[in-house]
Amino acid sequence: SQPLQDFCVAINDTKNGVFVNGKFCKDPKLANAEDFFYSRLNIPRNTSNPIGSTVTPINVAQISRLNTFDICLVRIDYAPYGGLNPPHMHPRATEILVVLEGTLYVDFITSNTDNCFITKVLNPGDVFVFPVGLIHFQFNIGNTKAVAFAGLNSQNPGVITIANVIFGSNPPINPDVLTKAFQLDKNIVTYLQSKFWSDNN
């Protein structure tokens, strides 16, 4: 939905606020430059984690002014060969990604029943679009670090990382369900649940 005023700076103190679209709004007369600003997005992030990537979001939580503005930004840092932004989806946004450094193998998968795998290798300056709600990933196939920026058309696009939600849900999904759904041995399912449970909780 389009905003009906110039801006609505998100505010936690409801005493001087007006409720609009999920967040209370600061009195516009009290807005200042800091409500519209974020710095340090140029600083490389640590990628020494099990998946070899770090996503730095710039959404309504970082820039309160993004409230009602259907837009946000992320920086993604990838470790040299193997850094992965794992299969995930954004339930409320389309994503447009631009590579600044490195070489990324990217994809998305169309919905049932086609499940068409759309893939491309991207180099610096290349741009790729991931449609709203479709599962996608990025994988660093280069021998150096990679960096990308992505814009999403929501102040809070949400992210559902497939493996995390399937094997790391709280409380856990009944292993019998996952055994049947993924056609896996039950021991593998319980192992994956224990691994993701410890990693994510």
Secondary structure, DSSP 8 states (H G I E B T S, - for coil): ---SSS---EES-GGGEEEETTEEEE-GGG--GGGG----TTS-----STTSEEEEEESTTT-GGGTTS--EEEEEEE-TTT-EEEEEE-TT--EEEEEEES-EEEEEE--TTT--EEEEEE-TT-EEEE-TT--EEEEE-SSS-EEEEEEESSSS---EEHHHHHHS-SS---HHHHHHHHT--HHHHHHHHHHHHHHH-
